[in-house]
């Protein structure tokens, strides 16, 4: 019996001159957006780029970093530069699912005296939602948010309500304080397209941060794209070309993370309990497409894939006890993989 799987993809449409112009417009808008965000944020260009890639790829991002690094200001500035509505929710142990999704209340019509249910929207009805310290709330509330992220809708009182488009979640976790928290299990971490690590600024960057934040400076961030343009460009990302050569590289890279594969490297079999799921392949493809279109190109290169490899794979590789004993984390494992996978 043959192992060959036969399927036929729909034929690709030719790119029109208008669509090519839109790609160039997005590249110019991306450059202008970075300039606007830099009015408020210092030294996080790579973090801003990755979050922008996630937004146009219609994914969600998990920001990892200690408090005080400007994550909230970064997300608010990004939303302002893209004409998007922004809301922040501080996750706490007593936060209930209805505090996020919304709830129904009984309201009386003063003219008729009739009582009826009225739905009050929760903060999830926005374009950009910052879920601050998502690991501080119980699994029930985490699950409500993650369901909305996946389905782009919420169900309250038996009624399904679509969320505002575009809908983009940036969640944060504090990696150094785990007491009294509810860490996201691996299956829920997999729902995030990227895990983005936010590090400390350099000495020069920190000096500039002090100058900007202690002298009454107020950044004036101007939007560079409209709401409708973002929705249209999100659709255009899916049409970016990707060659069989690049797809094969993605498959080799993801399959090499699995210790059960006979061809996986020896260090994977030694250090890894579980490797990346097929969702990692999907996110490397769409992340590569989004990276290409932000650079004004309509075809993915291997460099585009490499630029998103760490944020896609780091939270999808589960090191075992042997790795922990040798102080090897998933970032180190991805580093080693990128050296050997060709």
Secondary structure, 3 states (H helix, E strand, C coil): CCCCCCCCCCCCCCCCHHHHHHHHHHHHHHHHHHHHHCCCCCCCHHHHHHHHHHHHCCCCEEEECCCCCCHHHHHHHHHHHCCCCEEEEECCCCCCHHHHHEEEEEEECCCCCCEEEEEEECCCCCCEEEEECHHHCCHHHHHHHHHHHHHCEEEECCEEEECCCCCEEEEEECCCCCCCCCCCCHHHHCCCCEEEECCCCCHHHHHHHHHHHCCCCCCCCCCCCCHHHHHHHHHHHCCCECCHHHHHHHHHHHHCCCCCCCCCCHHHHHHEEECCCHHHHHHHHHHHHHHHHHCCCCECCHHHHHHHHHHHHHHHCEECHHHHHCCCCHHHHHHHHHHHCC
